[in-house]
């Protein structure tokens, strides 16, 4: 476990305690991930074990076929200009930065997300639509389908160097499975250099 993960779960629980007050329950607590669940949604706050990036994703409880969306996609439903200002990634290099980024995510969430709307499963279609608009605005020449195909091709070819170079900054636009593979690619690169 990374030194950055020490205290991560406690910090997430403290910063996101407002979710517990809103009827969410902690459904998973691991050293680098805490998930909160309601009847409609699962909200996960994570620390990439190799990328050392703090992030948040939301998915419907019935996410087996839909995947997850990042915090920018969720906030875009409520405040598009605020969503556009959210950085693509929030890397950290110290415990103090980790705590600050967790609290920054919680503050963004608290300021821009209407908690009552999180009980509505219909919100998910808005989240995915706004996420697509945000992606199109940030990366006008790339479709999410092209992104996924390129990722799959590089993964299948085991071209970890290109995969990390092209997708590290786009990790918020990757599925949970793709983010996990990206972490594996980083570890493989580190191992082959070490």
C-alpha positions as CSV (number, residue, x, y, z in Angstrom):
1,X,0.0,0.0,0.0
2,X,1.3,3.5,-0.9
3,X,2.1,5.9,1.8
4,X,-0.4,8.2,0.1
5,X,-3.2,5.7,0.9
6,X,-2.6,6.0,4.7
7,X,-5.6,7.8,6.1
8,X,-7.4,8.0,2.7
9,X,-10.5,6.2,3.8
10,X,-10.8,8.2,6.9
11,X,-10.4,11.5,5.0
12,X,-13.1,10.4,2.4
13,X,-15.5,9.4,5.2
14,X,-15.0,12.8,6.9
15,X,-15.2,14.9,3.8
16,X,-18.2,13.1,2.3
17,X,-20.1,12.6,5.5
18,X,-22.9,14.7,3.9
19,X,-23.7,11.7,1.7
20,X,-24.3,9.6,4.8
21,X,-26.7,12.4,6.1
22,X,-28.5,12.2,2.7
23,X,-29.2,8.5,3.0
24,X,-26.2,6.9,1.4
25,X,-24.4,4.1,3.1
26,X,-20.8,3.0,2.9
27,X,-20.9,-0.1,0.6
28,X,-17.2,-0.6,0.3
29,X,-14.1,0.7,2.1
30,X,-10.7,-0.3,0.8
31,X,-7.3,1.4,1.3
32,X,-7.6,3.3,-2.0
33,X,-11.4,3.4,-2.6
34,X,-14.6,4.2,-0.6
35,X,-18.0,3.7,-2.2
36,X,-21.3,5.2,-1.0
37,X,-24.6,3.7,-2.2
38,X,-28.2,4.8,-2.3
39,X,-31.2,3.2,-3.8
40,X,-30.3,4.7,-7.2
41,X,-26.6,5.5,-7.3
42,X,-23.1,4.4,-6.2
43,X,-20.5,7.1,-5.7
44,X,-16.9,6.0,-5.5
45,X,-14.0,8.1,-4.3
46,X,-10.7,6.6,-5.2
47,X,-6.9,7.1,-5.1
48,X,-5.3,5.5,-8.1
49,X,-2.8,3.1,-6.5
50,X,-0.2,3.7,-9.2
51,X,-1.3,7.0,-10.7
52,X,-1.7,8.7,-7.3
53,X,-4.7,10.6,-8.7
54,X,-7.8,11.3,-6.5
55,X,-11.1,11.0,-8.4
56,X,-14.8,10.5,-8.0
57,X,-17.1,8.4,-10.2
58,X,-20.8,7.9,-10.1
59,X,-22.8,5.0,-11.5
60,X,-26.3,3.8,-11.3
61,X,-26.9,0.8,-8.9
62,X,-27.7,-1.3,-12.0
63,X,-24.4,-0.4,-13.6
64,X,-23.6,-3.8,-15.0
65,X,-24.1,-2.5,-18.6
66,X,-23.7,1.3,-18.2
67,X,-20.3,2.0,-16.6
68,X,-19.4,5.0,-14.6
69,X,-19.0,8.7,-15.1
70,X,-16.6,11.2,-13.5
71,X,-17.4,14.1,-11.3
72,X,-17.3,16.6,-14.2
73,X,-20.1,14.7,-16.0
74,X,-22.2,14.8,-12.8
75,X,-21.6,18.5,-12.1
76,X,-22.3,19.4,-15.8
77,X,-26.0,18.4,-15.1
78,X,-26.2,21.2,-12.6
79,X,-23.6,23.8,-13.6
80,X,-21.9,23.4,-17.0
81,X,-19.4,26.2,-16.5
82,X,-18.2,24.7,-13.2
83,X,-17.8,21.3,-14.9
84,X,-15.7,22.8,-17.6
85,X,-13.3,24.2,-15.0
86,X,-12.7,20.8,-13.3
87,X,-9.3,19.5,-14.3
88,X,-9.1,16.2,-16.1
89,X,-7.0,14.7,-13.3
90,X,-6.1,15.5,-9.7
91,X,-2.7,14.0,-9.0
92,X,-1.2,14.0,-5.6
93,X,2.4,13.6,-4.3
94,X,1.9,13.8,-0.5
95,X,-0.6,13.0,2.2
96,X,-1.3,16.7,2.6
97,X,-2.1,17.0,-1.1
98,X,-4.3,13.8,-0.9
99,X,-6.3,15.3,1.9
100,X,-6.6,18.6,0.1
101,X,-7.8,17.0,-3.1
102,X,-10.3,14.8,-1.3
103,X,-11.7,17.9,0.4
104,X,-11.7,19.8,-3.0
105,X,-13.8,17.0,-4.6
106,X,-16.2,17.0,-1.6
107,X,-16.5,20.8,-1.8
108,X,-17.2,20.6,-5.6
109,X,-19.8,18.0,-5.0
110,X,-21.5,19.8,-2.2
111,X,-21.5,23.2,-4.0
112,X,-22.8,21.9,-7.4
113,X,-24.8,18.7,-7.0
114,X,-28.4,18.8,-5.8
115,X,-28.5,15.8,-3.5
116,X,-32.3,15.3,-3.8
117,X,-31.8,14.6,-7.5
118,X,-29.5,11.7,-6.6
119,X,-32.6,9.6,-5.7
120,X,-33.8,9.8,-9.3
121,X,-32.7,7.0,-11.6
122,X,-33.6,9.3,-14.5
123,X,-30.7,11.5,-13.6
124,X,-28.3,9.0,-15.2
125,X,-29.4,9.8,-18.7
126,X,-28.6,13.5,-18.0
127,X,-25.2,12.6,-16.5
128,X,-24.2,10.6,-19.6
129,X,-25.5,13.2,-22.0
130,X,-23.7,16.1,-20.2
131,X,-20.5,13.9,-20.0
132,X,-20.6,13.4,-23.7
133,X,-21.1,17.1,-24.3
134,X,-18.1,17.9,-22.0
135,X,-16.0,15.3,-23.8
136,X,-16.9,16.7,-27.2
137,X,-16.0,20.2,-26.1
138,X,-12.6,19.2,-24.6
139,X,-11.7,16.7,-27.4
140,X,-13.7,17.8,-30.5
141,X,-11.8,15.5,-32.9
142,X,-12.2,12.3,-30.9
143,X,-15.4,10.3,-30.3
144,X,-15.7,8.2,-27.1
145,X,-16.0,5.2,-29.4
146,X,-12.7,6.0,-31.1
147,X,-11.1,6.4,-27.7
148,X,-12.4,3.0,-26.6
149,X,-11.2,1.3,-29.8
150,X,-7.8,2.9,-29.6
151,X,-7.5,1.9,-25.9
152,X,-8.5,-1.7,-26.7
153,X,-6.0,-1.9,-29.6
154,X,-3.1,-0.7,-27.5
155,X,-4.0,-3.0,-24.6
156,X,-4.3,-6.0,-26.9
157,X,-0.9,-5.1,-28.5
158,X,0.6,-4.7,-24.9
159,X,1.9,-1.3,-26.0
160,X,1.9,0.0,-22.5
161,X,4.1,3.0,-23.2
162,X,1.7,4.4,-25.8
163,X,-1.3,3.5,-23.7
164,X,0.0,5.4,-20.7
165,X,1.2,8.3,-22.9
166,X,-2.1,8.7,-24.7
167,X,-4.6,7.9,-21.9
168,X,-3.1,9.0,-18.6
169,X,-4.5,12.5,-19.0
170,X,-7.8,11.1,-20.2
171,X,-8.4,8.8,-17.3
172,X,-11.6,10.5,-16.2
173,X,-13.1,9.5,-19.6
174,X,-12.2,5.9,-19.2
175,X,-14.4,3.2,-17.8
176,X,-13.5,1.6,-14.5
177,X,-12.1,-1.4,-16.3
178,X,-10.0,0.7,-18.6
179,X,-8.7,2.7,-15.6
180,X,-7.7,-0.5,-14.0
181,X,-5.9,-1.6,-17.1
182,X,-4.2,1.8,-17.3
183,X,-2.9,1.2,-13.8
184,X,-1.6,-2.2,-14.8
185,X,0.1,-0.7,-17.8
186,X,1.9,1.9,-15.6
187,X,3.0,-0.9,-13.2
188,X,4.3,-2.9,-16.1
189,X,6.3,0.1,-17.4
190,X,7.7,0.8,-14.0
191,X,8.6,-2.9,-13.5
192,X,10.4,-3.1,-16.9
193,X,12.4,0.1,-16.1
194,X,13.2,-1.1,-12.6
